[in-house]
């Protein structure tokens, strides 16, 4: 069976690398039957923009980063995915788009695996209540998503992910 995992997390206020590094990390940890869907795909032109803000999105002419382009594709991705992995670790400002994606996931009844610290600005009863699984690390989020998706899932050591990966996992870099 093939599965789709949508990788949700902050974009505004982060660099392209900050948005992409953790998503690439997750994608590289997944078995071949789970495909990561990144909202950053096709947006490599943002890599030279520094911190991504509403201003550089307005200045760019790509249809992928217009208000309707972002909304349409992200909503489509949430609707077609099997699970949402939402990474809010390290976020220091409220990320409206990510919270809207959480609402779509709930409306479409998609399981959400949320990686978040207890002191995070997003740590709220409703946010954590919508997420079916709340974990403190990105690696635990990856393992949980795999366990939800894969009928024959085996524990962390059986999937060649070691206990010490946590220290290598990228964090969201919020530069505003």
Beta strands, then each sheet from edge to edge (+ up, - down):
strand 1: 3-9
strand 2: 34-38
strand 3: 83-87
strand 4: 111-115
strand 5: 133-135
sheet 1: 2+ 1+ 3+ 4+ 5+
end
